[in-house]
């Protein structure tokens, strides 16, 4: 029995000439099996070659597929338009989700007392903020009695052991000596 290999058919290659001789049922069965197992691209090439060589096959194929070129083109245009509309809907939905996420984001404020960030929308609770009302002063630099060098946050964080709080006398690393609710920083008018 002769094998029919549709995978070797190339675009532009002449398809075998059709004959009007009846085809043996074993050959038809083999052809049906080949149609089910060959890659789709090879089958498309074979079908294209067949309809280019045999106009009756082209008419039969049009009837079997139930379509013509204009109907197929219209269907493709509708599918393309539906795809574009779907993409636009997805983009619109994504933008709405981003907007909703921005609206639901926790608005952070920095407390003017303890300098920590907190959720401004949540209810304030007593004792949530610990701070020092005094100043951190450098105690390692000898000055006249009663004079101190006030530290800045950078050096206080780097060398807390070199500083003392004027409010409680504890070293610079000590937790705040007073408690309160977080306070929103207010801007001063110039």
C-alpha positions in Angstrom: 0.0 0.0 0.0 1.3 3.4 -0.9 1.6 6.1 1.8 0.3 9.6 1.0 2.6 12.2 2.8 0.9 15.6 2.9 3.6 17.1 5.2 6.0 17.2 2.3 3.7 19.3 0.1 5.2 22.9 -0.2 3.5 26.1 -1.2 3.9 26.7 -4.9 4.5 23.0 -5.5 2.1 21.4 -8.0 -0.4 19.1 -6.5 -0.8 15.8 -8.2 -3.2 16.0 -11.1 -6.7 14.8 -10.4 -8.0 11.9 -12.2 -11.5 10.7 -12.7 -10.6 7.1 -11.7 -12.4 5.9 -8.6 -10.2 5.7 -5.5 -9.9 2.4 -3.6 -11.6 2.5 -0.2 -8.3 1.5 1.5 -6.6 4.6 0.0 -9.6 6.8 1.2 -9.3 5.3 4.7 -5.5 6.1 4.7 -6.2 9.6 3.5 -8.8 10.2 6.2 -6.3 9.1 8.9 -3.7 11.4 7.4 -6.1 14.3 7.5 -6.6 13.7 11.2 -2.9 13.5 12.1 -1.1 16.0 9.9 -0.3 19.5 11.3 -2.9 22.1 10.5 -0.5 24.2 8.4 0.2 21.2 6.1 -3.5 20.5 5.7 -4.1 24.1 4.8 -1.4 24.0 2.2 -2.8 20.8 0.7 -6.3 22.2 0.6 -5.1 25.4 -1.1 -3.2 23.3 -3.7 -6.3 21.2 -4.3 -8.7 24.1 -4.9 -6.2 25.8 -7.2 -6.0 22.6 -9.3 -9.6 21.5 -9.3 -12.4 24.1 -9.4 -15.1 21.5 -8.7 -13.2 20.7 -5.5 -13.2 24.5 -4.7 -17.0 24.6 -5.2 -17.5 21.5 -3.1 -15.4 22.9 -0.3 -17.3 26.2 -0.3 -20.6 24.3 0.0 -19.2 22.0 2.8 -17.8 25.0 4.8 -21.0 26.9 4.2 -19.1 30.2 3.4 -17.9 32.4 0.7 -15.1 34.9 0.7 -17.3 37.9 1.6 -19.0 36.1 4.4 -15.7 34.9 5.8 -14.2 38.4 5.5 -17.2 39.9 7.3 -16.9 37.3 10.0 -13.2 38.1 10.5 -14.0 41.8 10.7 -16.6 41.1 13.3 -14.2 39.0 15.3 -11.5 41.7 15.1 -14.0 44.4 16.2 -15.2 42.2 19.1 -11.5 41.6 20.1 -10.8 45.3 20.0 -13.9 46.0 22.1 -12.9 43.4 24.6 -9.4 44.8 24.8 -10.9 48.3 25.4 -13.2 47.0 28.1 -10.3 45.2 29.8 -8.2 48.4 29.7 -11.1 50.5 31.1 -11.7 47.9 33.8 -7.9 47.9 34.7 -8.0 51.8 34.9 -11.0 51.7 37.1 -9.3 49.1 39.4 -6.2 51.3 39.6 -8.4 54.3 40.4 -10.2 52.4 43.1 -6.9 51.2 44.6 -5.6 54.8 44.7 -8.8 55.9 46.5 -8.6 53.0 49.0 -4.9 53.5 49.7 -4.1 54.4 53.2 -3.3 58.1 53.4 -0.2 58.3 55.5 0.7 61.3 57.5 3.8 61.9 59.6 3.2 62.7 63.2 4.5 66.0 64.3 5.4 64.7 67.7 7.1 61.3 67.2 7.9 61.7 63.5 6.5 58.3 62.6 4.0 57.6 59.8 0.4 56.7 60.7 -2.9 56.1 58.9 -4.7 59.4 58.9 -8.1 57.8 58.2 -8.1 55.4 61.2 -9.5 56.4 64.5 -7.0 58.0 66.9 -6.2 56.0 70.1 -4.8 57.4 73.3 -1.1 56.6 73.9 -0.5 55.6 70.3 2.3 58.2 70.1 5.4 58.3 72.4 7.6 61.4 72.1 9.9 63.6 74.0 8.7 67.2 74.4 12.3 68.4 75.2 15.4 68.6 73.1 18.2 66.1 72.6 21.5 67.8 73.7 25.1 66.6 73.2 26.5 65.9 76.7 30.0 65.0 75.5 31.0 68.5 74.5 32.2 70.6 77.5 30.6 74.0 77.5 29.8 76.6 80.1 27.3 75.5 82.7 23.8 75.6 81.3 24.9 75.6 77.7 24.2 72.7 75.4 24.6 71.8 71.7 21.2 70.7 70.4 21.5 67.6 68.2 19.9 67.1 64.9 18.0 63.9 64.0 20.9 62.6 61.8 23.5 62.6 64.6 20.9 61.6 67.2 20.1 58.4 65.2 23.8 57.7 64.6 25.1 58.3 68.1 22.1 58.3 70.6 24.4 57.5 73.5 26.0 60.9 73.2 22.7 62.7 73.7 20.4 63.4 76.7 16.8 64.5 76.6 16.2 67.8 78.4 12.6 66.7 79.3 13.5 63.5 81.2 17.3 63.2 81.3 17.4 59.9 79.6 19.8 59.1 76.8 19.0 59.8 73.2 17.9 56.2 72.4 15.2 56.2 75.2 11.6 55.8 74.2 9.5 58.9 74.4 8.6 60.0 78.0 5.2 61.4 77.1 2.2 59.8 75.3 -0.5 61.2 73.1 -2.4 60.6 69.9 -0.6 61.2 66.7 -0.8 64.8 65.5 -0.8 66.0 62.0 2.0 68.4 61.1 0.6 71.8 60.4 2.3 74.2 58.0 3.1 77.7 59.2 2.2 80.7 57.1 5.2 82.8 56.0 
